[in-house]
Amino acid sequence: MPLSVLTPTHPYFAPALLEWYPRHRRDLPWRHTRDPYAIWLSEVILQQTRVKQGLPYYLDFITTYPTVQELAAAPEDEVLRHWQGLGYYSRARNMHYTAQQVVREYTGVFPGTYSELLRLRGVGQYTAAAIASFAFGEQVAVLDGNVYRVLARVFGIASDIAVPATRKEFQALADTLIPAAAPAEFNQAIMEFGAIQCTPLKPDCLFCPLQSHCYAFQHGMVQELPVKSKAKASRTRYFHYIVLRHGETVYLKKRGAKDIWQGLYDFALTETDTAELSGLALADAVTALGGQLATDRAEEPVVALRHVLSHQKVEARFHCVWLEQPLPPAALNTSGLAPFTPSEAHELPKSVLIANYIDKYWK
């Protein structure tokens, strides 16, 4: 670690960012409010999500649920439907629970300190720091991917940011840099600086106000910092969806816990070790679900779709099966399936994979 990191203050750092920020910042709606609910909502949506993708979701949520009370009162399925397409659906479930927690435990008023905000479900150190500084002016530094990158490059920190213990090192440095007079502006500035100036692949070093102080630039290490060990290789899963239909009815079920897409709806599912499912295995699966194949309908082609998640890839095959008769109540109870019309199915909260299949291939 360079000796510069060990000095108690870096008087050039905050002024440079605070001068840069007003001239370069993007005009984003959550920057025009100190309402902790709106700020919290934006931070939850922007976790694991780029601003361009998250902005329309933020506008939809803040319009549909303008207060934490209205979000808390909404049915979970409705909230998940509004979230559809953003991924990492545990964020939406935690967000809904937290809204109810704020209403139940804090009479609908967000706690006003970093330490109290940490008591809310789904609110970690970064989100608590963002709300505390943006809404309440508390002097607590944020630490996200953008901030890690700026600090690692400017101060030449080679610690692996994928290692949890590294957070303390970066947090300690960030806490020495944040000015007491402008904590919100500083936190916004350093995150924005990492997002549009000190970017991962092509940082604008030529016009960087920190260039003369930047360890990475001075030592030719811009592409080497920050250090981040590679994540584990993703695994491939083979999903065979059995799309059971009878007349104007289609059968879907809500996914349970302990797997991806918890609480979202999909079809009857058989997971295998390969991309193929034999005709006999398909017929057996339909029978096991309590269905009887219709003899007057031609076999429909199998639809293949791929969906890539952070740590796994899903190779999906959709087998559309027409039934001779509706599924009996006993079969519905056993399988967890429920009958819906196509229009009702469109309104259910679903993964992008299921939504894409319905939108593109249903007739």
N, C-alpha and C positions, 0 to 999 in steps of 0.2 A: 504494500500500500504506500503511495507517495506521502511524503511528509506533510504536504499541503492539507491532507485530510485531518491531520492531528492538530492543526491550529484551531483555536477556539472560535474564530469568526472568519467570515469571508465577505468583507464589506462591499465588494463589487457585485455580488451575486443577485441579491434581491432588487437593488435599484435597476440593474440591467433588465431583469424580467419585467419589472413594473413599468419601465419605460417602453418596452417592446409590446406589452400586452394590449394597451388601448389602440395601437395602430394596426394590429394584425388579428385580433380575436374575431371569431365568427359570431354572427348575431343569432343567438340561440334563445328560445323563449324562457328557459329556466334561469337564464342569467338576468332576467328583468324582474325577479321576485325574491323576497326573503321569506316566503311562506315555506316552512319546513316540510309540509305535505308535498307541495309541488317539487321541491328539491329532492326529497326522498324518492318520489316517484321517478324522477329523471335518472337518479343514480341507480335504482334497481333495474330499470330498463336498459341502461347503458352498460351494465355489467356483461362482459362477453359479447358486446354488440357495438358495431360502429355507429357513429352519430347519424349518418345518412340513412341507415336502416332503422334506427331506433326513433328518430324524430316523428314519423307519422304515427307510431304506436303511442308515443308520449302525448301527442295532440289528441288522439282518440281517447286515451284514458282520462286525461284532464278535462275533456269535454263531457264524456259519459259519466265520470265520477269526479265532479269538481271539488268534493270534500272527502275527507277520510271517513266520515260517517256514511256517505253514500257508497263508497267502495266496500266498507265493512258489511253493509246490509245486502250487497249483491250476492246472488247464488254463485258458488264456486264454478259451476259449469259455464256460467255466463262470463266470468272473469277469464277463464281458460280460453274461451272462444275468442275474446278480444286479444288474448296473448298469442293466438295461433300464428305460427311462422317465426317466432322469435327464438324458439328452442330453449333448452335448460329450463324446463317447465317448473322445476322446484322453486325457481325465483317467483313465479306467479302464485304458487300455493303459499309460499312464505309471505309474499306481499299481502295476500288476502288475509292470512292469519294475523299479520302484524297490524293491519288496519283495524281488525277486531280487537286486538290487544290494546291499541291506543285508545279506542273507544271504551273498552271495558275497564282498563286499569288506570288510564290517565284522563278520563272524561273527555276524550276526543281532542286533547291538546298534546302535541308532541313534546316529549321531555326536552329541556333546553340546554343540557350539558352533554359532553362527550361520554362521560362515564354512565350517565343514565340512558343515553341512546343505545349503548352496548347491550342493554338489557332486552332490547327488542329482538324478536326472532328474525334471523336473516340479515341483521345489521352487524356487520363486522367492523374492524378497525378503520378501514378505508371509508366506508359509508358513514360511519359515526363521525369521523373527522370532517368529511365533506359537509354534512348537515350542520354540525356544531359551528364550523367556521363560516359557511355561506349564510346560514339563517341567523346565527346568534353571535357571530364575531369572536368565537373562542379561538385562542392562539394554539391550534393543534394542526400539525402538518399532515397532509394527505400523502398516501403512498400507493400509487397504482403503477401499471406497466410503463406509462409515459414518464412518470417521475423516476422510477428505477433507471430508465435509460438515460435521462438527462444527468442524474447524479453520477451514475457509473462512468459516463464519458467525461464530464467536466472534471471530476475529482479522481479519475483513474482507479475506480474500485473494481477489482477483478473477482470478487466473491460471487459464487453461483447464486443467482436470484431465484432459481428453482428450489433452493434449499430453505425450508421455513426459518431456520435460525438466522439466515442472512437479513431478515426483516429488521431485527433489532439494530443491526449496524447501519442500515440505511435510514431507519426511523430516527436514530440518535442524530445523524447528520442533518436530516431534514428539519428536525426540531431546533437546531442551532441556526438555521437559515431563515425561518419564518419570522417576519417582523411583527411586533406586537401591535403596531399602528395599522397594519393592513393585512390581516390573516386571510380574509376571503379573497382579496385581489391577488395575493401571492399564490395561494393554492390554485386558483383559476389559471393564473399566468403560467405556472410551471407545468400544469397538465396540458394547457393549450400549446405551450412551447414544444413539448414532446410530441404532440399530435400533428403539428403542421410545420415545425421548423427542424427539430431534432428527431426526424422520423427514423424508423428501423432500417430501411434499405438505402434511401437516397436523401440523407440529411442535407439541408442547405447551409453547409459550412462556410461558403464564400461570404454570405451576408449575415453570419451569426454574430450577435453582439457579445457572445462569450468566447469567441474564437481565440483571443489572445490568452485566455485563462484555461482553455480546455485541454486537459491532459491527453485525451484521446486524439484530438486534432494535432497537437504538438508532437506526438509520438507515433503518428500513423496507425492508430488503433481504433479508428471510428467503427470499422466493421467487426472488430473483435469484442467490443463492449456494447452492452452488458454481456456477461457470461451467463449462459442459461443452458443447463444440461438438457439433452433431448428427452422428450416424454417416451414412455413405453410404446412399442409398436402396437398399432390398433389391430383388433381381431375382427374377423369376418363372421357374421351370423347369417344363416339362411332361413328366411321367414316364408312360409307358405300360407297365405291368407285364403281362407275358404269363404267366398262371398256368397252367402246363402240368400236366394231371392225366391219369392212366390208372389206372382201378380205384381201389385204395387208395393209390396212389402220387402224390406231388406233387413237383415238381422246384424246388429252390432252389439258390442259389449264394452263396458268400462274397464280399462286396464287397472290391475291391482298394484300394490306396493312392491318394492324391492326389485324394480326393473325400470328400463327407460319408459318415458311417456306415461308415468303414473297419473291416473285420473282422466286420461284422454280416452276417446273411443276408437276402437278398430274392429275388425272382423274376427271370426273364429280363426285361430292361429295354430299351425303345426310348425315347430322349429326342427330342422334336420341338420345333418352334418354336411350335406351336399346341396347343390342348386336344383337337383331334380327330385320330383315326387311322382312316383308311378301312378298310373290310372287306378290300379288296385288299391294302393295306399290312400288315394284320394277318396275312393268309394267307401273304404273302411272308415275313414275319418268322418265322412258325412253320416254314415250309419251310426257311428258312436255319438254324434251330436243329436241323434233322434230324427234325422231327416231321411226322406225317401226321394231318390232322383226321379225327376220327371222324364218320361219316355218320349214325349212329343216335342222336346226341345233339342235342337242340334247343339253339339258341344262347342263352347266358345273358346277362342284362342286364349292362351295364358298370357297375361301382361307381366312383363319384367321391369322392375324399377329398382334403382339403387339410391340409398340415402347414406350420407357420410356424417357421422357424429364425431365428437372429439376423440374418443378412444375406441370406436368400433365402426365398422361398416356393415350396413344391412343390405343384403341382396334379397329383394322381395319378389315373390311370384304371386300373382293374384289369379285364383281359380274361380271363375264365376259359375255357380251351380244353381240351376233352377229346380225347385222342389215340386213334387207332386201335390203335396198338401202343406199347410202351415205347420210349423213346429208346435208340438203339443206343449201344454203348460209344464208338464213334468220335465221335458227336455230343456225348456227355458230356465227352469229353476236350477237344473244340474249344470248347465253350460254357462249361465250368466248372460246369455244372449237376450236381446229384447227387440221387438219388432218396431220398425220406423218406416215412414214413407220416405222416398228420396229427398223431398224438400226438408223434412225433419232432419234427415241425416246430414244434409248440407249445413245445418245450423249447430250441430254438435261440435264440441271442442275436439279437435283431431290433430295428430301430428301432420307435418308437411307432407310426409310420404302418403298418408291416407287421403289427405285433401287433394294432392296432385292426381291420385288415381281417380277419385270421384269426379274431379273437374274435367279430366281429359278423356275418360273412357266410359263414363256412364251414359247410357242412352235413355 
